[in-house]
Amino acid sequence: MSENREICDFEEEDSLQIDAREIAPLLGLTPERLMAELRAGQVYHTAEEGKQDEDSRMRIVFRYRARMARLIVESDGSMHPEINRTH
């Protein structure tokens, strides 16, 4: 897999990988710059998983400077991006 494609991989039973091309524009970055900023520790991400029923969702929040991008990942793998710029 190309370096530009792999964002996060949660080392659990179920692994999640998100293409940098999905996140980078939400943070105002190119995929290459996003990966460089992740490696430098300038982009942070957190994940929360709902376990209410079989139709659980995962919320992943990426932060870079004054920008925040939130992805909602449905149980079928579809994603619904949201963005909130605070600056």
FENZI-V73094 format. One record per pair of residues at least 12 apart in sequence whose ideal C-beta (glycine too) atoms are under 10 Angstrom apart, sorted by the first residue. I is the first residue (numbers start at 1). J is the second residue. Records with the same first field share a line. If there is no record, write none. Layout:
I: J + J
//
This chain:
1: 17 + 19
2: 19 + 20 + 31 + 35
3: 20 + 31 + 32 + 35 + 36 + 39
4: 19 + 20 + 21 + 24 + 30 + 31 + 32 + 34 + 35
5: 17 + 18 + 19 + 20 + 21 + 22 + 31 + 35
6: 18 + 19 + 20 + 35 + 38
7: 19 + 20 + 21 + 22 + 23 + 24 + 31 + 34 + 35 + 38 + 43 + 45 + 60 + 62 + 71
8: 23 + 38 + 45 + 46 + 47 + 60 + 62
10: 47 + 49 + 58 + 60
12: 49
14: 49 + 58
16: 47 + 49 + 58 + 60 + 73 + 77
18: 45 + 60 + 62 + 71 + 73 + 79
19: 31 + 79
20: 32 + 33 + 34 + 35 + 38
21: 34
22: 69 + 71 + 79 + 81
23: 38 + 43 + 45 + 60 + 62 + 64 + 69 + 71 + 79 + 81
24: 37 + 43 + 62 + 64 + 69
25: 69 + 81 + 83
26: 62 + 64 + 67 + 68 + 69 + 70 + 71 + 81 + 82 + 83 + 84 + 85
27: 43 + 62 + 63 + 64 + 65 + 67 + 68 + 69 + 83 + 85
28: 64 + 65 + 66 + 67 + 69 + 83 + 85
29: 42 + 43 + 64 + 67 + 69
33: 64
34: 62 + 64
37: 64 + 65
38: 62 + 64
42: 63 + 64 + 65
43: 62 + 63 + 64 + 65 + 67 + 69
44: 61 + 62 + 63 + 64 + 68
45: 60 + 61 + 62 + 63 + 64 + 69 + 71
46: 59 + 60 + 61 + 62 + 63 + 70
47: 59 + 60 + 61 + 71 + 73
48: 60 + 61
49: 73
50: 72 + 75
53: 75
54: 75
55: 74 + 75 + 76
56: 73 + 74 + 75
57: 72 + 73 + 74 + 75 + 80
58: 71 + 72 + 73 + 74 + 75 + 79
59: 71 + 72 + 73 + 82
60: 72 + 73 + 79 + 81
61: 82 + 84
62: 83
63: 86
65: 85 + 86 + 87
66: 84 + 85 + 86 + 87
67: 83 + 84 + 85 + 86 + 87
68: 82 + 83 + 84 + 85 + 86
69: 81 + 82 + 83 + 84 + 85
70: 82 + 83 + 84
71: 83
//
